[in-house]
Amino acid sequence: MSTSVHSRESLWGLLDEAAEIEHNLMCCYLYALFSLRAPGSDGLNEAESAAIARWRDLILGVAIEEMAHLANVCNILSALGAPAHFGRPNFPIPLGYHPAGMVVRLAPFTLDTLDHFIFLERPESVAIPDGAGFVAERSYRRDMDPDRLTPAARDYATVGQLYGAILDALETLADTLGEDALFIGDDRHQISGAAATMPEVAVVRCLKTARAAIEAIVAQGEGSAEGGHDSHYARFLAVRADYVALLAERPDFAPAHPAAHNPVMRRPPTPDGKLWVNAEPAASLLDFGNAVYNHALRCLALAYAGVTPDEQAVLVRASITLMHVLTPLAEQLATLPANADHPDCTAGLSFATLRSLAALPATAGALPVLAERLDEMAARAGRFACVTHPDAEAALQAAVPPLAALAARLRASARPTEDQPMDTPANPAPASASGPPIPIDRGAGIEEIPGQALSLLFNAKRCIHARHCVLGQPQVFKANVEGPWIDPAAASTEALVTVAHMCPSGAIGYVRHDGGAAEAAPPVNLVQIRENGPLGIRADIRLDGAAIGMRATLCRCGASRNKPYCDGSHNEIGFAATGEPATRPSEPLATRGGALAIDPEVNGPLIVTGNLEICAGTGRTVDRVTSARLCRCGGSANKPFCDNSHRRNGFKS
């Protein structure tokens, strides 16, 4: 592919096409993934179910890496002064939009679909045919004069060739304009690997970092000389070999639902190659799924728009959370009839896009606007009722709590406006004159036990019965009594503060009325790994964006009924996990305190961002990090760190 790119505008055009290819491939891979039958379904034997579980994990991993590729392309665009690019045409991609040899459309998991994925991800040195049914209807050339002022689309045989042209153009413009003049973007308009919780994502500031990002994309998936043992090309080849072996044992093995090719939401004016999903409840579920998908893109676009670092972290997590909400909806779609005229075909998510995916202005009102849309989606899901398809109704009802929680998270993270009033604390209630005072319900499971100089706070849901309270101050915390059992008047203010600070779960807190200091953030943020038990956190904790105090114990066995908090279930299930993992090489942190953000990923790990020392139960330092993914499914072979076992063991949060 010859480039002859001599302008920033033309380079932006090449990168925009690369962004759309990564985005389109991610959708195609997810569609095939969503069409797979659930392991253990009727008619599947043990070996077939195990294979489908492996394929789901592998294809999801590839799709996530395509998302990281898209993020890196957007980072390069931003470094060159252009906006991030999330727009793309709807499926199937029309002829001429990409080169003739690149057919991009939604199809369920089949051997032909796998062959198509292998063809798309092939290295330049490999000559293989496309999958049956995916060969371009006609040959054409995108052969505009490359020297025109208006950027012209170019032909290329492989995605690797496109990235080669982008790299050549970067080097050419760096020579002619100078690197400083070429890379003029603001880092605030990029996403880092820490913010994305993807180590592959990197901030681009110069030709060296841009080259590294492109070379990583090519090596990981498209166009590497030999494919690489862990490249997308090699992984799809491995799935194909696995599939062929199972077909040899049972020729009628059907690992996927017969999902539609290129489902659409509306009656198509040109129906060839498309299937209109108009049967209920599939049509309503498709509408809802596309709304969730587009909102994930809307959140991600705003994350690139120059918001504050805290807002960016919230927006990236929101986008990831919405994709987790989307997954069970899309999987359910693949089981539902799509159209009465096509009784042998099921529905599927169409990934229909809005006409504009431009980022909202990065103002104080942006996050509340996004929260408003989440409220609309939660309300719509809550009204859905379908007696004939209870599984579809259940899938939508399950989406309501995370959507509502996400709306609350966005509102809590929004910048205050000048006329926004500050919250004022409630006045403490008077203590009882005789015996322990009557607790006051403060909501969210918290009781306030009033005292004169200090009121104690107790959250029974967070209590793990460490017993520092009943053993350290038995006259205050009166175990095994009927009625009120906490009496702040029975000890000095200093003693009450001390026993509260000893509570590892944060179940005990306090509010001072004597002008004394509230609980201070620790100078060093710590995670202590409990032997066969939870993670003990000491930091200024922001859980899902909400301040929850300086102490918490979070489940890591996967069995708690009060996730993400520990409820002692590790004892009931006999959870076994060392509290003394091996020390990992790390350098001392420049700053050891500060706010610690903990974002529980839906059906996934705890995403931790901030300065943190991870310590063994004996206090030995295991690692020092500024971001980490901590296992909470109980299955990781690399505890306390996540190794993606949650994708294979069916962990639900």
C-alpha positions, -999 to +999 in steps of 0.1 A: +000+000+000+015+033-010+007+063+012+020+096-002+006+111+029+019+147+032-008+163+055-021+159+090-056+157+076-048+127+055-031+109+084-062+116+105-082+099+077-060+068+079-063+066+117-101+071+115-104+041+093-081+021+116-103+031+145-134+019+127-118-014+117-109-021+153-144-011+164-161-032+137-140-063+144-147-060+181-184-061+174-181-090+150-162-111+176-186-102+203-216-112+181-201-146+175-193-149+212-229-140+222-243-166+198-225-195+216-247-218+236-242-218+274-218-246+286-239-274+301-269-267+278-291-296+268-275-318+241-239-308+250-215-334+264-188-326+290-160-322+264-182-299+242-192-277+272-156-274+282-146-264+247-173-238+245-162-223+278-126-221+264-138-204+232-159-179+251-129-169+272-106-167+242-130-147+220-138-123+248-101-118+254-096-110+217-125-085+217-111-068+248-078-064+230-095-049+200-110-024+224-075-016+236-064-012+200-092+012+194-081+032+226-045+033+213-056+046+179-077+073+196-047+082+217-026+087+186-054+108+170-055+129+202-017+133+202-020+146+166-047+172+176-077+152+164-107+140+184-112+104+194-132+085+168-160+061+178-183+066+148-188+038+123-215+027+097-241+001+107-237-035+097-233-048+071-206-024+061-214-012+025-192-020-004-165+005-010-163+016+027-133-008+032-112-025+005-129-052-016-111-080+003-125-069+037-161-080+042-173-069+076-207-082+088-223-098+118-225-136+118-230-164+144-202-187+154-196-213+127-166-229+110-171-204+081-172-175+105-140-187+122-123-190+088-134-154+081-118-142+114-086-160+106-086-144+071-091-109+086-063-114+112-038-131+089-002-120+087+009-104+054+030-134+046+001-159+048-021-165+017-054-181+027-089-179+013-117-161+032-145-181+049-173-195+027-200-169+023-177-140+032-160-135-002-167-100-016-197-098-040-176-079-065-141-066-069-134-029-068-105-005-062-104+025-040-080+043-063-085+080-059-054+101-066-035+100-032-022+136-039-056+152-036-062+179-010-093+160+004-081+128+021-086+097-001-094+062+009-066+037+001-066+001-007-047-024+014-047-062+016-044-067+053-049-046+084-012-049+090-006-030+057-029-002+069-009+002+101+023+001+081+010+030+060+001+049+092+036+044+106+052+056+073+029+087+073+039+095+109+076+093+101+071+114+070+053+141+088+076+140+118+105+147+093+087+175+074+068+193+103+091+183+132+080+160+161+070+190+184+048+205+157+032+171+148+024+159+184+005+188+197-022+170+216-031+174+253-026+143+275-059+151+292-076+140+259-060+105+261-067+074+283-039+057+301-035+020+308-043+026+344-075+045+337-086+018+312-074-010+334-057-024+302-019-026+303-019-025+264-032+011+264-005+037+264-004+075+263+012+088+230+034+119+231+060+114+204+070+093+174+086+067+196+055+061+217+032+062+186+055+036+169+054+014+200+016+016+201+012+006+164+038-022+166+020-036+197-013-036+178+002-054+148+021-080+169-009-088+190-033-094+162-030-082+127+000-086+103+028-100+125+054-120+105+045-154+120+013-144+138+028-150+172+018-179+195-007-157+213-018-134+184-054-132+174-046-151+143-030-180+163-058-181+188-085-183+162-065-211+145-065-230+178-103-226+182-108-239+147-086-270+153-105-276+185-139-272+167-129-295+138-118-322+163-151-321+181-170-322+148-151-354+139-163-370+170-199-358+165-207-343+131-240-328+144-223-309+172-239-274+171-220-250+195-241-219+187-276-207+183-287-201+146-284-163+151-293-139+123-267-126+099-268-088+101-299-083+123-315-049+121-340-030+143-361-015+115-376-027+082-346-024+059-351-005+026-326-029+010-333-062+027-306-083+010-281-097+035-301-084+065-328-098+088-354-075+105-359-084+141-396-077+146-408-106+168-414-099+205-397-099+230-366-099+208-374-065+192-377-048+226-346-065+240-327-055+209-338-019+213-327-020+249-293-036+242-285-011+215-293+018+239-269+003+264-241-002+238-245+034+226-244+048+261-211+029+267-197+047+237-211+080+249-193+076+282-161+066+265-162+095+241-166+119+270-136+103+288-115+116+259-129+151+259-107+167+285-126+159+317-108+158+351-088+126+360-114+116+385-142+120+360-123+102+334-118+072+357-155+071+365-165+074+328-141+046+317-155+023+344-190+033+334-183+022+298-169-011+310-198-017+334-223-011+306-206-036+284-210-061+313-246-052+316-250-057+278-235-092+277-264-112+292-289-092+272-271-100+240-267-137+249-304-139+256-312-123+222-294-152+205-320-176+220-351-157+209-371-160+176-362-130+154-390-129+128-420-151+121-411-154+084-377-170+094-387-195+121-353-213+120-333-181+129-328-164+162-321-128+169-288-110+178-275-076+189-271-053+159-248-028+174-268-001+157-252+033+162-266+068+168-261+094+141-237+113+162-213+098+187-195+131+194-185+136+230-206+158+252-190+191+263-167+185+292-188+206+316-202+202+351-235+191+336-222+163+314-222+135+341-257+143+353-270+142+317-254+107+313-270+097+346-304+109+333-302+085+304-293+057+327-324+064+347-345+062+315-330+028+307-335+015+342-371+027+342-378+010+308-362-023+319-383-022+351-415-019+331-408-048+309-430-079+314-432-110+292-449-140+306-441-161+275-404-155+278-395-152+315-358-155+307-360-123+286-378-105+314-352-117+339-324-105+318-338-070+317-347-070+354-312-079+362-300-048+344-319-024+366-297-025+398-264-018+380-279+009+358-294+026+388-261+023+408-242+037+378-265+067+376-259+074+413-222+070+408-221+095+379-242+121+399-219+117+429-189+122+407-202+153+390-185+187+396-206+209+418-220+241+403-218+274+420-255+273+432-254+237+444-259+237+482-236+218+504-249+189+525-252+198+562-249+171+589-279+162+610-278+173+647-271+144+671-299+130+690-297+131+728-285+100+746-308+080+768-305+088+806-307+051+816-289+022+799-277+021+763-294+048+741-319+039+714-302+037+680-312+061+653-317+047+618-295+068+594-304+047+563-282+024+542-280-001+571-263+024+594-274+031+630-262+061+650-259+055+688-260+090+703-235+102+729-227+136+743-191+141+731-192+114+704-219+093+687-210+059+674-220+046+640-227+009+634-232-009+601-242-045+608-239-054+571-201-047+571-194-064+605-172-095+602-172-102+639-135-095+645-146-088+681-121-060+688-151-041+701-166-066+725-132-076+738-116-042+739-145-022+754-170-048+768-187-021+789-195-002+757-203-031+734-225-054+755-226-088+738-255-112+743-281-087+756-317-080+745-324-046+729-299-017+726-264-030+732-240-001+725-234+025+752-210+054+742-214+069+777-195+039+792-160+049+781-140+080+774-140+097+740-104+086+734-113+050+742-142+051+718-121+065+690-094+038+696-118+009+695-135+023+663-101+025+646-094-011+655-125-023+637-110-037+604-143-038+585-154-002+591-186-014+607-178+009+636-174+046+630-181+078+649-192+114+647-176+139+671-196+167+687-168+181+709-148+198+681-123+169+680-108+157+647-127+131+626-109+099+616-079+108+594-068+090+563-038+067+570-004+080+558+001+047+539-027+030+519-027-007+527-043-039+516-037-067+540-043-103+527-061-124+553-052-161+554-082-180+539-101-148+542-109-113+529-089-083+518-085-058+546-083-022+533-069+008+551-071+040+530-094+069+522-116+046+502-138+055+473-159+024+465-178+029+432-171+066+436-186+069+471-165+077+502-170+048+526-144+056+553-109+045+560-115+008+567-132-021+549-129-058+545-138-070+509-147-105+498-121-125+479-137-160+481-166-151+457-193-164+481-203-133+501-240-125+500-231-088+506-206-082+478-182-065+476-180-067+514-170-098+533-198-115+553-179-145+566-189-169+538-152-179+534-156-199+567-188-216+555-173-227+521-139-237+535-121-211+513-084-217+512-060-190+500-027-181+515-022-148+533+015-150+525+019-148+487+054-143+473+070-109+472+070-092+438+097-068+427+085-032+432+100+002+438+089+025+468+060+047+459+067+084+456+034+091+475+020+064+498-013+079+508-042+097+490-076+086+479-079+050+468-106+042+442-120+007+443-144-002+414-159-037+415-162-048+379-195-065+371-189-103+374-151-094+376-123-083+398-118-053+421-102-025+400-080-005+423-065+028+414-043+049+437-012+045+457-013+011+475+010-013+494-002-049+493+009-066+524+009-102+536-009-111+568+023-107+587+029-072+574+055-081+547+052-060+516+040-082+486+038-054+460+036-016+456+012-005+429-007+025+416-033+003+399-042-034+402-069-059+394-076-079+426-093-113+425-127-116+441-141-147+424-119-170+445-105-188+415-073-170+405-042-190+405-023-158+411-041-145+442-045-118+453-042-107+417-068-114+390-059-139+362-094-138+345-106-170+362-139-152+367-146-156+330-143-193+332-158-202+366-192-183+362-186-158+389-215-134+394-214-103+414 
